[in-house]
């Protein structure tokens, strides 16, 4: 069985990195919890900046010009850590299944660096990185024939929609950037608090 697994919010906790960089660039007074409550309710960075930081279009462009080069910089990636129980869960899952990491990150090299840092380099048969150039659905279908017995696991609506388009079973996790109400709108086959809570 093939299991396609998202990275940020599904396997790793990247909240400190994302909030830290957001706060540094924007100078926001929003706390960590306030920021992530907005994100879990599917409020974009742009909408947060406009509503809570009085950003203009010019300031938004400046924010994005700073954000994208830095969000996957080593100085910030060091804050990422595996979610609780993930390493042991992946080891167990990899015994009888084919694990394929699928992420919308920009830089392939930085994904590999983190995989090695977490000791996961032998657990995935393949690592697919969209590089912000392809959708996950297109990237997966270009390399794999998907079966109805295969799964995709992710923390976003895009992950669920990609899985449905590919005919996969879909698992939404609440460990990332969306709450249960938001993820339910995409009708995943399963919703769990964490990937470790699902019994394959």
C-alpha positions as CSV (number, residue, x, y, z in Angstrom):
1,X,0.0,0.0,0.0
2,X,1.3,3.5,-0.9
3,X,0.8,6.2,1.6
4,X,1.4,9.8,0.5
5,X,2.2,12.0,3.4
6,X,2.4,15.8,3.7
7,X,5.3,17.3,5.7
8,X,4.6,20.6,7.5
9,X,1.8,20.2,10.1
10,X,1.4,16.5,9.4
11,X,4.9,15.1,10.4
12,X,6.6,18.2,11.8
13,X,5.6,21.1,13.9
14,X,6.6,24.2,11.9
15,X,4.4,26.7,13.9
16,X,7.3,28.3,15.7
17,X,9.2,29.0,12.5
18,X,6.2,30.4,10.7
19,X,5.0,32.6,13.5
20,X,8.5,33.7,14.3
21,X,9.2,34.9,10.8
22,X,5.8,36.5,10.5
23,X,6.3,38.5,13.7
24,X,9.8,39.5,12.6
25,X,8.8,40.8,9.2
26,X,5.4,42.3,10.2
27,X,6.1,43.5,13.7
28,X,2.7,42.2,14.7
29,X,1.4,42.4,18.2
30,X,-0.6,39.2,17.7
31,X,0.5,36.4,20.1
32,X,1.5,32.9,18.9
33,X,-1.9,31.6,20.0
34,X,-3.8,34.5,18.4
35,X,-2.0,34.0,15.1
36,X,-2.6,30.3,14.9
37,X,-6.2,30.6,15.8
38,X,-6.6,32.8,12.8
39,X,-4.6,30.4,10.6
40,X,-6.7,27.4,11.8
41,X,-9.8,29.3,10.7
42,X,-8.2,29.6,7.2
43,X,-7.3,33.3,7.4
44,X,-4.4,34.0,5.1
45,X,-1.3,36.0,6.0
46,X,-2.4,38.7,3.6
47,X,-5.8,39.0,5.3
48,X,-4.1,39.0,8.8
49,X,-1.8,41.8,7.7
50,X,-4.5,43.9,6.2
51,X,-6.9,43.5,9.1
52,X,-4.6,43.6,12.1
53,X,-1.5,45.4,10.8
54,X,-3.1,48.0,8.5
55,X,-1.0,46.8,5.5
56,X,-1.4,48.4,2.1
57,X,-0.8,46.6,-1.2
58,X,2.7,48.0,-1.3
59,X,3.5,46.8,2.2
60,X,2.1,43.4,1.3
61,X,4.4,43.1,-1.6
62,X,7.4,44.0,0.5
63,X,6.3,41.4,3.1
64,X,6.1,38.7,0.5
65,X,9.5,39.7,-1.0
66,X,11.0,39.1,2.4
67,X,8.9,36.1,3.4
68,X,9.6,33.7,0.6
69,X,13.4,33.7,0.6
70,X,13.5,33.4,4.4
71,X,10.7,30.9,5.2
72,X,13.0,28.0,4.2
73,X,16.3,29.5,5.3
74,X,18.4,27.4,7.8
75,X,18.1,30.1,10.4
76,X,14.4,29.4,10.6
77,X,14.1,25.8,9.6
78,X,16.1,24.9,12.8
79,X,13.0,25.6,14.8
80,X,11.1,22.7,13.2
81,X,10.7,19.5,15.1
82,X,8.9,16.2,14.6
83,X,5.4,16.0,16.1
84,X,5.1,13.7,19.1
85,X,5.4,10.0,18.4
86,X,6.0,10.6,14.6
87,X,9.4,8.9,14.3
88,X,8.3,5.6,15.9
89,X,5.1,5.7,14.0
90,X,6.8,6.1,10.6
91,X,9.3,3.3,11.4
92,X,6.4,1.0,12.1
93,X,4.4,2.1,9.1
94,X,7.3,1.7,6.7
95,X,7.7,-2.0,7.4
96,X,4.7,-3.1,5.3
97,X,3.9,0.0,3.3
98,X,5.5,2.3,0.7
99,X,5.8,5.8,2.3
100,X,6.1,8.8,-0.1
101,X,6.6,12.3,1.3
102,X,4.8,15.0,-0.7
103,X,5.4,18.6,0.2
104,X,4.7,22.1,-1.2
105,X,8.0,23.4,-0.1
106,X,10.2,25.5,-2.4
107,X,13.6,23.9,-1.9
108,X,14.3,20.2,-2.4
109,X,17.7,20.4,-0.7
110,X,16.3,21.8,2.5
111,X,13.7,19.1,2.7
112,X,16.4,16.4,2.4
113,X,18.5,18.2,5.1
114,X,15.6,18.0,7.5
115,X,14.8,14.4,6.7
116,X,18.4,13.5,7.5
117,X,18.3,15.6,10.7
118,X,15.2,13.8,11.9
119,X,16.8,10.4,11.0
120,X,14.0,9.6,8.4
121,X,16.2,9.1,5.3
122,X,15.5,5.3,5.2
123,X,11.8,5.5,5.8
124,X,10.6,7.1,2.6
125,X,10.8,5.4,-0.8
126,X,10.5,8.8,-2.5
127,X,10.3,12.5,-1.7
128,X,8.2,14.7,-3.9
129,X,8.6,18.5,-3.7
130,X,6.4,20.8,-5.7
131,X,8.9,23.7,-5.5
132,X,5.8,25.9,-5.8
133,X,5.6,25.0,-9.5
134,X,3.2,22.1,-9.6
135,X,0.1,21.0,-7.6
136,X,0.6,17.9,-5.5
137,X,-2.0,16.0,-7.6
138,X,0.0,16.6,-10.8
139,X,3.3,15.7,-9.1
140,X,2.0,12.5,-7.7
141,X,0.2,11.4,-10.9
142,X,3.3,12.1,-13.0
143,X,5.2,9.4,-11.0
144,X,2.7,6.9,-9.6
145,X,-0.4,4.9,-10.5
146,X,-2.7,5.4,-7.6
147,X,-5.1,2.7,-6.3
148,X,-8.2,3.1,-4.2
149,X,-6.5,1.3,-1.4
150,X,-3.7,3.9,-1.2
151,X,-3.9,6.9,1.1
152,X,-3.0,10.5,1.3
153,X,-2.5,12.3,4.7
154,X,-2.4,16.0,5.2
155,X,-3.4,19.0,7.2
156,X,-4.9,21.1,4.5
157,X,-7.9,21.2,2.2
158,X,-5.6,21.1,-0.8
159,X,-4.2,17.7,0.4
160,X,-7.7,16.3,0.6
161,X,-8.8,17.6,-2.8
162,X,-5.6,16.2,-4.3
163,X,-6.3,12.8,-2.8
164,X,-9.9,12.8,-4.0
165,X,-8.9,13.7,-7.5
166,X,-6.4,10.8,-7.5
167,X,-8.9,8.3,-6.1
168,X,-7.1,7.9,-2.8
169,X,-8.4,7.4,0.7
170,X,-8.0,10.7,2.5
171,X,-7.0,11.4,6.0
172,X,-7.0,14.9,7.4
173,X,-5.0,15.7,10.6
174,X,-5.7,18.4,13.1
175,X,-2.0,18.8,14.0
176,X,-1.4,21.5,11.4
177,X,-2.9,24.8,10.3
178,X,-6.6,24.0,10.0
179,X,-9.3,23.2,12.5
180,X,-11.9,20.4,12.3
181,X,-14.6,22.7,11.0
182,X,-12.4,23.9,8.1
183,X,-11.2,20.4,7.2
184,X,-14.7,18.9,7.4
185,X,-15.7,21.1,4.4
186,X,-13.5,19.0,2.2
187,X,-15.2,15.7,3.3
188,X,-12.1,13.7,4.0
189,X,-12.6,10.0,4.6
190,X,-11.1,10.4,8.1
191,X,-10.2,13.2,10.5
192,X,-7.8,12.5,13.3
193,X,-5.9,14.6,15.8
194,X,-2.6,13.3,14.6
195,X,-1.3,10.8,12.1
196,X,-0.3,8.5,15.0
197,X,-3.9,8.1,16.0
198,X,-4.9,6.3,12.7
199,X,-4.8,2.6,12.7
200,X,-3.9,1.4,9.2
